[in-house]
């Protein structure tokens, strides 16, 4: 089990073709702040039918895009 599983499950259940979440929204979903380990863990998201599209440090947002393998 990954510390990011709650986020991946949220995106899978609530997402459409693209989902944009702020860093604050991600913190609220996970219960912890997003950190540099996100870059290593993001590949887990493909099992849930999504991939990380764009990370904006300036806007403090992450865009998640649905893949062709969406479940």
Gaussian input, Z-matrix of N, CA and C with variables (Angstrom, degrees):
# hf/3-21g

backbone

0 1
 N
 C     1     B1
 C     2     B2     1     A1
 N     3     B3     2     A2     1     D1
 C     4     B4     3     A3     2     D2
 C     5     B5     4     A4     3     D3
 N     6     B6     5     A5     4     D4
 C     7     B7     6     A6     5     D5
 C     8     B8     7     A7     6     D6
 N     9     B9     8     A8     7     D7
 C    10    B10     9     A9     8     D8
 C    11    B11    10    A10     9     D9
 N    12    B12    11    A11    10    D10
 C    13    B13    12    A12    11    D11
 C    14    B14    13    A13    12    D12
 N    15    B15    14    A14    13    D13
 C    16    B16    15    A15    14    D14
 C    17    B17    16    A16    15    D15
 N    18    B18    17    A17    16    D16
 C    19    B19    18    A18    17    D17
 C    20    B20    19    A19    18    D18
 N    21    B21    20    A20    19    D19
 C    22    B22    21    A21    20    D20
 C    23    B23    22    A22    21    D21
 N    24    B24    23    A23    22    D22
 C    25    B25    24    A24    23    D23
 C    26    B26    25    A25    24    D24
 N    27    B27    26    A26    25    D25
 C    28    B28    27    A27    26    D26
 C    29    B29    28    A28    27    D27
 N    30    B30    29    A29    28    D28
 C    31    B31    30    A30    29    D29
 C    32    B32    31    A31    30    D30
 N    33    B33    32    A32    31    D31
 C    34    B34    33    A33    32    D32
 C    35    B35    34    A34    33    D33
 N    36    B36    35    A35    34    D34
 C    37    B37    36    A36    35    D35
 C    38    B38    37    A37    36    D36
 N    39    B39    38    A38    37    D37
 C    40    B40    39    A39    38    D38
 C    41    B41    40    A40    39    D39
 N    42    B42    41    A41    40    D40
 C    43    B43    42    A42    41    D41
 C    44    B44    43    A43    42    D42
 N    45    B45    44    A44    43    D43
 C    46    B46    45    A45    44    D44
 C    47    B47    46    A46    45    D45
 N    48    B48    47    A47    46    D46
 C    49    B49    48    A48    47    D47
 C    50    B50    49    A49    48    D48
 N    51    B51    50    A50    49    D49
 C    52    B52    51    A51    50    D50
 C    53    B53    52    A52    51    D51
 N    54    B54    53    A53    52    D52
 C    55    B55    54    A54    53    D53
 C    56    B56    55    A55    54    D54
 N    57    B57    56    A56    55    D55
 C    58    B58    57    A57    56    D56
 C    59    B59    58    A58    57    D57
 N    60    B60    59    A59    58    D58
 C    61    B61    60    A60    59    D59
 C    62    B62    61    A61    60    D60
 N    63    B63    62    A62    61    D61
 C    64    B64    63    A63    62    D62
 C    65    B65    64    A64    63    D63
 N    66    B66    65    A65    64    D64
 C    67    B67    66    A66    65    D65
 C    68    B68    67    A67    66    D66
 N    69    B69    68    A68    67    D67
 C    70    B70    69    A69    68    D68
 C    71    B71    70    A70    69    D69
 N    72    B72    71    A71    70    D70
 C    73    B73    72    A72    71    D71
 C    74    B74    73    A73    72    D72
 N    75    B75    74    A74    73    D73
 C    76    B76    75    A75    74    D74
 C    77    B77    76    A76    75    D75
 N    78    B78    77    A77    76    D76
 C    79    B79    78    A78    77    D77
 C    80    B80    79    A79    78    D78
 N    81    B81    80    A80    79    D79
 C    82    B82    81    A81    80    D80
 C    83    B83    82    A82    81    D81
 N    84    B84    83    A83    82    D82
 C    85    B85    84    A84    83    D83
 C    86    B86    85    A85    84    D84
 N    87    B87    86    A86    85    D85
 C    88    B88    87    A87    86    D86
 C    89    B89    88    A88    87    D87
 N    90    B90    89    A89    88    D88
 C    91    B91    90    A90    89    D89
 C    92    B92    91    A91    90    D90
 N    93    B93    92    A92    91    D91
 C    94    B94    93    A93    92    D92
 C    95    B95    94    A94    93    D93
 N    96    B96    95    A95    94    D94
 C    97    B97    96    A96    95    D95
 C    98    B98    97    A97    96    D96
 N    99    B99    98    A98    97    D97
 C   100   B100    99    A99    98    D98
 C   101   B101   100   A100    99    D99
 N   102   B102   101   A101   100   D100
 C   103   B103   102   A102   101   D101
 C   104   B104   103   A103   102   D102
 N   105   B105   104   A104   103   D103
 C   106   B106   105   A105   104   D104
 C   107   B107   106   A106   105   D105
 N   108   B108   107   A107   106   D106
 C   109   B109   108   A108   107   D107
 C   110   B110   109   A109   108   D108
 N   111   B111   110   A110   109   D109
 C   112   B112   111   A111   110   D110
 C   113   B113   112   A112   111   D111
 N   114   B114   113   A113   112   D112
 C   115   B115   114   A114   113   D113
 C   116   B116   115   A115   114   D114
 N   117   B117   116   A116   115   D115
 C   118   B118   117   A117   116   D116
 C   119   B119   118   A118   117   D117
 N   120   B120   119   A119   118   D118
 C   121   B121   120   A120   119   D119
 C   122   B122   121   A121   120   D120
 N   123   B123   122   A122   121   D121
 C   124   B124   123   A123   122   D122
 C   125   B125   124   A124   123   D123
 N   126   B126   125   A125   124   D124
 C   127   B127   126   A126   125   D125
 C   128   B128   127   A127   126   D126
 N   129   B129   128   A128   127   D127
 C   130   B130   129   A129   128   D128
 C   131   B131   130   A130   129   D129
 N   132   B132   131   A131   130   D130
 C   133   B133   132   A132   131   D131
 C   134   B134   133   A133   132   D132
 N   135   B135   134   A134   133   D133
 C   136   B136   135   A135   134   D134
 C   137   B137   136   A136   135   D135
 N   138   B138   137   A137   136   D136
 C   139   B139   138   A138   137   D137
 C   140   B140   139   A139   138   D138
 N   141   B141   140   A140   139   D139
 C   142   B142   141   A141   140   D140
 C   143   B143   142   A142   141   D141
 N   144   B144   143   A143   142   D142
 C   145   B145   144   A144   143   D143
 C   146   B146   145   A145   144   D144
 N   147   B147   146   A146   145   D145
 C   148   B148   147   A147   146   D146
 C   149   B149   148   A148   147   D147
 N   150   B150   149   A149   148   D148
 C   151   B151   150   A150   149   D149
 C   152   B152   151   A151   150   D150
 N   153   B153   152   A152   151   D151
 C   154   B154   153   A153   152   D152
 C   155   B155   154   A154   153   D153
 N   156   B156   155   A155   154   D154
 C   157   B157   156   A156   155   D155
 C   158   B158   157   A157   156   D156
 N   159   B159   158   A158   157   D157
 C   160   B160   159   A159   158   D158
 C   161   B161   160   A160   159   D159
 N   162   B162   161   A161   160   D160
 C   163   B163   162   A162   161   D161
 C   164   B164   163   A163   162   D162
 N   165   B165   164   A164   163   D163
 C   166   B166   165   A165   164   D164
 C   167   B167   166   A166   165   D165
 N   168   B168   167   A167   166   D166
 C   169   B169   168   A168   167   D167
 C   170   B170   169   A169   168   D168
 N   171   B171   170   A170   169   D169
 C   172   B172   171   A171   170   D170
 C   173   B173   172   A172   171   D171
 N   174   B174   173   A173   172   D172
 C   175   B175   174   A174   173   D173
 C   176   B176   175   A175   174   D174
 N   177   B177   176   A176   175   D175
 C   178   B178   177   A177   176   D176
 C   179   B179   178   A178   177   D177
 N   180   B180   179   A179   178   D178
 C   181   B181   180   A180   179   D179
 C   182   B182   181   A181   180   D180
 N   183   B183   182   A182   181   D181
 C   184   B184   183   A183   182   D182
 C   185   B185   184   A184   183   D183
 N   186   B186   185   A185   184   D184
 C   187   B187   186   A186   185   D185
 C   188   B188   187   A187   186   D186
 N   189   B189   188   A188   187   D187
 C   190   B190   189   A189   188   D188
 C   191   B191   190   A190   189   D189
 N   192   B192   191   A191   190   D190
 C   193   B193   192   A192   191   D191
 C   194   B194   193   A193   192   D192
 N   195   B195   194   A194   193   D193
 C   196   B196   195   A195   194   D194
 C   197   B197   196   A196   195   D195
 N   198   B198   197   A197   196   D196
 C   199   B199   198   A198   197   D197
 C   200   B200   199   A199   198   D198
 N   201   B201   200   A200   199   D199
 C   202   B202   201   A201   200   D200
 C   203   B203   202   A202   201   D201
 N   204   B204   203   A203   202   D202
 C   205   B205   204   A204   203   D203
 C   206   B206   205   A205   204   D204
 N   207   B207   206   A206   205   D205
 C   208   B208   207   A207   206   D206
 C   209   B209   208   A208   207   D207
 N   210   B210   209   A209   208   D208
 C   211   B211   210   A210   209   D209
 C   212   B212   211   A211   210   D210

   B1=1.4593
   B2=1.5344
   B3=1.2855
   B4=1.4549
   B5=1.5268
   B6=1.3243
   B7=1.4646
   B8=1.5300
   B9=1.3326
   B10=1.4611
   B11=1.5271
   B12=1.3252
   B13=1.4679
   B14=1.5258
   B15=1.3406
   B16=1.4685
   B17=1.5300
   B18=1.3177
   B19=1.4604
   B20=1.5224
   B21=1.3295
   B22=1.4666
   B23=1.5286
   B24=1.3263
   B25=1.4678
   B26=1.5315
   B27=1.3248
   B28=1.4617
   B29=1.5254
   B30=1.3232
   B31=1.4633
   B32=1.5256
   B33=1.3141
   B34=1.4692
   B35=1.5263
   B36=1.3185
   B37=1.4680
   B38=1.5237
   B39=1.3249
   B40=1.4604
   B41=1.5210
   B42=1.3130
   B43=1.4520
   B44=1.5121
   B45=1.3057
   B46=1.4517
   B47=1.5149
   B48=1.3240
   B49=1.4694
   B50=1.5327
   B51=1.3328
   B52=1.4663
   B53=1.5256
   B54=1.3146
   B55=1.4669
   B56=1.5230
   B57=1.3279
   B58=1.4606
   B59=1.5150
   B60=1.3077
   B61=1.4579
   B62=1.5211
   B63=1.3144
   B64=1.4614
   B65=1.5283
   B66=1.3121
   B67=1.4590
   B68=1.5300
   B69=1.3383
   B70=1.4652
   B71=1.5281
   B72=1.3366
   B73=1.4655
   B74=1.5328
   B75=1.3106
   B76=1.4636
   B77=1.5230
   B78=1.3258
   B79=1.4676
   B80=1.5286
   B81=1.3305
   B82=1.4644
   B83=1.5266
   B84=1.3174
   B85=1.4639
   B86=1.5249
   B87=1.3346
   B88=1.4583
   B89=1.5194
   B90=1.3149
   B91=1.4590
   B92=1.5207
   B93=1.3402
   B94=1.4649
   B95=1.5280
   B96=1.3341
   B97=1.4639
   B98=1.5289
   B99=1.3138
   B100=1.4613
   B101=1.5293
   B102=1.3373
   B103=1.4556
   B104=1.5283
   B105=1.3245
   B106=1.4655
   B107=1.5269
   B108=1.3332
   B109=1.4660
   B110=1.5273
   B111=1.3322
   B112=1.4619
   B113=1.5279
   B114=1.3089
   B115=1.4676
   B116=1.5276
   B117=1.3206
   B118=1.4643
   B119=1.5205
   B120=1.3123
   B121=1.4608
   B122=1.5333
   B123=1.3243
   B124=1.4646
   B125=1.5222
   B126=1.3261
   B127=1.4656
   B128=1.5356
   B129=1.3325
   B130=1.4700
   B131=1.5308
   B132=1.3006
   B133=1.4619
   B134=1.5238
   B135=1.3205
   B136=1.4693
   B137=1.5238
   B138=1.3270
   B139=1.4762
   B140=1.5250
   B141=1.3118
   B142=1.4670
   B143=1.5271
   B144=1.3351
   B145=1.4575
   B146=1.5106
   B147=1.3250
   B148=1.4683
   B149=1.5181
   B150=1.3203
   B151=1.4538
   B152=1.5233
   B153=1.3163
   B154=1.4573
   B155=1.5205
   B156=1.3307
   B157=1.4523
   B158=1.5120
   B159=1.3220
   B160=1.4642
   B161=1.5142
   B162=1.3023
   B163=1.4615
   B164=1.5188
   B165=1.3247
   B166=1.4599
   B167=1.5257
   B168=1.3208
   B169=1.4594
   B170=1.5228
   B171=1.3253
   B172=1.4616
   B173=1.5303
   B174=1.3410
   B175=1.4658
   B176=1.5263
   B177=1.3400
   B178=1.4717
   B179=1.5349
   B180=1.3392
   B181=1.4592
   B182=1.5327
   B183=1.3316
   B184=1.4567
   B185=1.5272
   B186=1.3235
   B187=1.4671
   B188=1.5218
   B189=1.3103
   B190=1.4556
   B191=1.5204
   B192=1.3299
   B193=1.4529
   B194=1.5208
   B195=1.3165
   B196=1.4530
   B197=1.5304
   B198=1.3281
   B199=1.4521
   B200=1.5269
   B201=1.2990
   B202=1.4666
   B203=1.5145
   B204=1.3203
   B205=1.4666
   B206=1.5227
   B207=1.2937
   B208=1.4741
   B209=1.5236
   B210=1.3220
   B211=1.4734
   B212=1.5089
   A1=109.01
   A2=115.35
   A3=122.47
   A4=110.25
   A5=116.37
   A6=119.12
   A7=111.35
   A8=117.16
   A9=121.24
   A10=113.49
   A11=118.40
   A12=120.84
   A13=113.73
   A14=120.05
   A15=118.70
   A16=113.00
   A17=117.06
   A18=121.44
   A19=110.37
   A20=116.75
   A21=120.10
   A22=110.64
   A23=117.28
   A24=121.22
   A25=110.91
   A26=117.10
   A27=120.94
   A28=110.51
   A29=116.71
   A30=120.67
   A31=110.17
   A32=116.80
   A33=120.54
   A34=111.14
   A35=117.79
   A36=121.89
   A37=112.89
   A38=117.65
   A39=121.28
   A40=114.75
   A41=117.22
   A42=120.34
   A43=114.05
   A44=114.31
   A45=123.31
   A46=107.15
   A47=117.25
   A48=119.96
   A49=112.99
   A50=116.45
   A51=121.48
   A52=108.84
   A53=115.52
   A54=122.02
   A55=107.52
   A56=116.53
   A57=120.55
   A58=108.65
   A59=115.86
   A60=121.64
   A61=109.50
   A62=115.61
   A63=119.89
   A64=108.79
   A65=116.11
   A66=120.34
   A67=110.06
   A68=117.39
   A69=121.36
   A70=111.22
   A71=116.84
   A72=120.15
   A73=110.71
   A74=116.20
   A75=120.25
   A76=110.07
   A77=116.90
   A78=121.17
   A79=110.69
   A80=116.84
   A81=120.33
   A82=111.58
   A83=117.38
   A84=121.89
   A85=110.88
   A86=116.43
   A87=121.38
   A88=114.13
   A89=116.31
   A90=119.61
   A91=113.04
   A92=116.43
   A93=121.49
   A94=108.27
   A95=115.37
   A96=121.00
   A97=110.30
   A98=116.59
   A99=121.43
   A100=106.88
   A101=116.42
   A102=119.44
   A103=110.15
   A104=116.33
   A105=120.66
   A106=113.06
   A107=118.38
   A108=120.72
   A109=111.46
   A110=117.27
   A111=121.41
   A112=110.73
   A113=116.81
   A114=121.28
   A115=111.54
   A116=117.35
   A117=120.99
   A118=111.56
   A119=117.32
   A120=122.45
   A121=113.57
   A122=117.80
   A123=120.59
   A124=113.31
   A125=118.31
   A126=120.12
   A127=111.97
   A128=118.07
   A129=121.58
   A130=111.79
   A131=116.53
   A132=122.06
   A133=112.68
   A134=118.19
   A135=120.30
   A136=111.88
   A137=117.76
   A138=120.61
   A139=111.83
   A140=116.75
   A141=122.48
   A142=111.96
   A143=116.80
   A144=120.94
   A145=115.07
   A146=117.27
   A147=121.85
   A148=110.00
   A149=114.59
   A150=121.73
   A151=108.72
   A152=115.97
   A153=120.32
   A154=107.57
   A155=115.68
   A156=120.92
   A157=111.98
   A158=117.32
   A159=120.96
   A160=109.43
   A161=115.18
   A162=122.34
   A163=106.87
   A164=117.09
   A165=121.47
   A166=109.18
   A167=115.29
   A168=119.31
   A169=110.97
   A170=116.60
   A171=120.87
   A172=110.82
   A173=116.89
   A174=120.87
   A175=112.65
   A176=116.03
   A177=122.62
   A178=110.70
   A179=115.38
   A180=121.67
   A181=110.22
   A182=114.12
   A183=121.50
   A184=106.92
   A185=116.03
   A186=121.17
   A187=107.68
   A188=115.32
   A189=123.36
   A190=108.28
   A191=117.37
   A192=122.11
   A193=110.99
   A194=115.45
   A195=120.83
   A196=109.09
   A197=116.38
   A198=120.60
   A199=109.69
   A200=116.11
   A201=120.89
   A202=112.03
   A203=116.11
   A204=121.65
   A205=112.59
   A206=119.59
   A207=121.71
   A208=110.05
   A209=114.33
   A210=120.91
   A211=110.99
   D1=136.27
   D2=-178.10
   D3=-100.92
   D4=152.11
   D5=176.58
   D6=-66.38
   D7=-16.55
   D8=179.75
   D9=-93.65
   D10=-1.93
   D11=179.91
   D12=-53.41
   D13=-42.10
   D14=178.24
   D15=-59.65
   D16=-36.23
   D17=178.16
   D18=-69.41
   D19=-46.76
   D20=-179.79
   D21=-60.21
   D22=-42.46
   D23=179.63
   D24=-65.27
   D25=-40.43
   D26=177.67
   D27=-60.20
   D28=-46.47
   D29=-178.82
   D30=-63.18
   D31=-43.10
   D32=-179.38
   D33=-62.95
   D34=-41.25
   D35=-176.86
   D36=-77.96
   D37=-32.62
   D38=-171.39
   D39=-112.60
   D40=-0.48
   D41=-172.41
   D42=-91.94
   D43=157.51
   D44=171.65
   D45=-113.05
   D46=-148.58
   D47=178.64
   D48=-60.13
   D49=-33.63
   D50=177.47
   D51=-144.11
   D52=140.48
   D53=-179.88
   D54=-128.83
   D55=127.49
   D56=174.36
   D57=-111.62
   D58=126.11
   D59=177.63
   D60=-126.38
   D61=141.22
   D62=175.12
   D63=-80.12
   D64=162.03
   D65=176.18
   D66=-57.95
   D67=-36.82
   D68=179.26
   D69=-65.79
   D70=-41.53
   D71=177.86
   D72=-64.40
   D73=-39.65
   D74=177.53
   D75=-62.65
   D76=-42.79
   D77=177.44
   D78=-60.50
   D79=-41.95
   D80=179.92
   D81=-64.80
   D82=-37.50
   D83=179.80
   D84=-70.57
   D85=-43.99
   D86=-174.44
   D87=-88.05
   D88=-27.33
   D89=-175.71
   D90=86.12
   D91=1.38
   D92=176.76
   D93=-141.39
   D94=160.82
   D95=178.81
   D96=-72.63
   D97=146.41
   D98=171.45
   D99=-69.33
   D100=140.26
   D101=-179.70
   D102=-136.97
   D103=-175.11
   D104=-176.11
   D105=-60.43
   D106=-23.55
   D107=179.71
   D108=-65.83
   D109=-17.64
   D110=177.71
   D111=-54.08
   D112=-36.54
   D113=-178.90
   D114=-63.88
   D115=-32.63
   D116=177.38
   D117=-79.55
   D118=-37.65
   D119=-175.45
   D120=-80.73
   D121=-18.79
   D122=-172.04
   D123=-59.47
   D124=-25.19
   D125=179.46
   D126=-67.81
   D127=-20.02
   D128=175.77
   D129=-62.81
   D130=-27.32
   D131=-174.73
   D132=-62.14
   D133=-25.82
   D134=-178.98
   D135=-62.45
   D136=-27.04
   D137=175.75
   D138=-65.03
   D139=-19.35
   D140=-178.85
   D141=-101.20
   D142=4.87
   D143=176.64
   D144=87.11
   D145=17.19
   D146=-179.90
   D147=-135.00
   D148=165.19
   D149=171.98
   D150=-140.71
   D151=157.50
   D152=176.89
   D153=-76.73
   D154=123.96
   D155=-179.60
   D156=-89.94
   D157=-61.88
   D158=-176.49
   D159=-143.17
   D160=136.10
   D161=173.95
   D162=-111.37
   D163=119.76
   D164=178.60
   D165=-109.60
   D166=109.54
   D167=177.17
   D168=-71.92
   D169=-31.48
   D170=179.86
   D171=-66.60
   D172=-48.61
   D173=179.87
   D174=-85.38
   D175=-11.39
   D176=-177.22
   D177=58.95
   D178=50.35
   D179=179.55
   D180=-134.02
   D181=159.01
   D182=172.97
   D183=-130.69
   D184=134.22
   D185=175.39
   D186=-105.91
   D187=129.29
   D188=178.10
   D189=-111.57
   D190=130.66
   D191=-178.52
   D192=-113.83
   D193=137.50
   D194=177.37
   D195=-69.23
   D196=139.63
   D197=177.93
   D198=-97.75
   D199=172.45
   D200=177.38
   D201=-65.90
   D202=-19.16
   D203=-178.76
   D204=-90.56
   D205=20.62
   D206=-177.29
   D207=-56.27
   D208=136.39
   D209=-177.52
   D210=-95.03

